[in-house]
Amino acid sequence: TRTPVNVTVTGAAGQIGYALLFRIASGHLLGADVPVNLRLLEIPQGLKAAEGVAMELDDCAFPLLRDITITDQANVAFDGANVALLVGARPRTAGMERGDLLSANGGIFGPQGKAINANAADDIKVLVVGNPANTNALIAQRNAPDVPAERFTAMTRLDHNRAVAQLAKKAGVTVEDVKKVTIWGNHSATQYPDLFHAEISGKAAFDAVGGDQEWVENFFIPKVAKRGAEIIEVRGASSAASAANAAIDHVYTWVNGTPAGDWTSMGIVSDGSYGVPEGLISSFPVTTKDGKFEIVQGLDLSEFDRKRIDASVGELAEERDAVQELGLI
Ligand code: NAX
């Protein structure tokens, strides 16, 4: 039998945590033959609810679930961690300026980065879900100097999946017919969901959805970029099950590889590709294989692509400058 993989989840008592933990424990994160130990990190006020979730996990009698640890100590939660899903974050509340938001999250992701650096397993893979995800990932990464930078990633897979679903709907095909969609930049309203390099049933996606630039600019892009706000308005709460699903997809794809003829979107440390300043955590088209990813190279960017990517990357650079000024990185 295989050695269990240690999976740490922060914000385990929150709504994404509740949608996520049962799927990790049932084998959807890593595979149906991989046993897992769960390490749940919460703030003290969240510990009791996390205990309740752990009771429900017990009650599922999942064959792959070995051990559950519940703690408010980052050093305990990340001890021997192979995969860490950083979901818990400080949300923006009324009247909060961006600097306040970034520094509150710096107070979370700085120490968690240090705890990962000191305690995690050598093969640690980190996914940051908690917003502002890209910059929180940057803070954690910079606080973990002994961990290879490429092990810190930010989640844009939910945006990616949203884009795929919108394109399938418009073209009247199934989601499996939609390939090579890219989310570029920041997981925020400035993100650039790119269909110009995508394919639908083997043809250029732009043609397959009617070749209508107006629809792309005024419907498709805002639909994807503002979907989070739309869910809040309609459901009365922010995306949880779809966010958890995207986190599962992100890690599963990272570990198990992208299918031939397709790629995915991940927020990763830039190596300077496509003019994205080195070191920023920005979303790119990537292929994955054997637990490693590579940026898809050689895509021709139009002026329209360039403008949209630059705008979102510009926002990331501003966020980096702000956290630098705050002494968080
Ligand atoms: P909830 O407020 O339901 O849960 C957050 C949980 O985190 C709470 O239980 C809280 O006690 C815990 N927490 C807070 N600080 C912590 C710390 N320092 N250590 C450990 N736990 C801590 O939020 P939920 O709806 O689950 O969303 C979680 C995060 O995901 C938010 O930041 C949200 O903005 C972000 N999202 C990111 C998405 C993405 O695509 N990247 C999409 C969905 C979601 O909006």
Residues whose N, C-alpha, C, O or C-beta is under 5 A from the ligand:
A	BS01	NAX	T10 G11 A13 G14 Q15 I16 G17 L41 E42 I43 G46 V87 G88 A89 I108 V128 V129 G130 N131 A133 M155 L158 H187 S238 S239 A243
